[in-house]
Amino acid sequence: TSLREFTALCRMDSIPLLNYILADNMTPKKETIPSKGEASSSHSDDFDMIDSAAGEKRAKMNIISSMGGASALGKGFSDYASRKFNLSQLRAISAAAHEYGEGGFTLIKGPPGTGKTTTLCALLNALHIRQMNHYFHEVKKLAESYDAVVGKRAALSLSSASKKRPRILVCAPSNAAVDNIILKIMEDGFIDGNGCRYNPSIVRIGRGQSASVKDVCLEVKVESYITLAMDVTKLE
């Protein structure tokens, strides 16, 4: 592992995405939270604690707003994220989601047990909701504009809208890491814009999977379709 890391560092100048990796213009602005030491000496300890809690709540709302707020993520997910995650985790989710589709990297680091996998799943949740809302918006526009005269154009619009349906690829350097992410999503699910739990469709690609994620493996899903879909049209 150390040799691979050293070799990668030696070859940094040949990486096409070097500017994205080293760019400093994608660092999210940190929200300042009033600390107990910054409060005026005339304030009581109780007031200081309330002030800090209020400052943290405002900071969380600002971070969620930077991701599009309730209009993009839904009030349910926004409230859930504000309750569930601390400021550090929300900043990581926001930083990774902010540049989505425009390039960029976000490095999330922390000792074992600090919630990195949970934060990653929340990031995937946020991306999935935002993309799904975009997809629904495209379909809604299509439905509102549909009539017999523009039927052909509407069909083309539907084809275009279907391409916006969320498809997120998650990669990891080990089979165990991929399986851990899948298990976390299968156990906790995602939270939609209304605050309700739902399970996204998952396909596990690649060999070396554990028995616990076998049901979502590509080969098993294909075999299931072939077994159940005796009708040729359904099979297609």
Secondary structure, 3 states (H helix, E strand, C coil): CHHHHHHHHHCHHHCCCHHHHHCCCCCCCCCCCCCHHHCCCCCCHHHHHHHHHHHHHHHHHHHHHHCCHHHHHCHHHHHHHHHHCCHHHHHHHHHHHHCCCCCCCCCCCCCCCCCHHHHHHHHHHHHHHHHHHHHHHHHHHHHHHCCCCCHHHHHHHHHHHHCCCCCCCCCCCCHHHHHHHHHHHHHHCEECCCCCEECCCCCECCCCCCHHHHHHEHHHHHHHHHHHCCCHHHHC
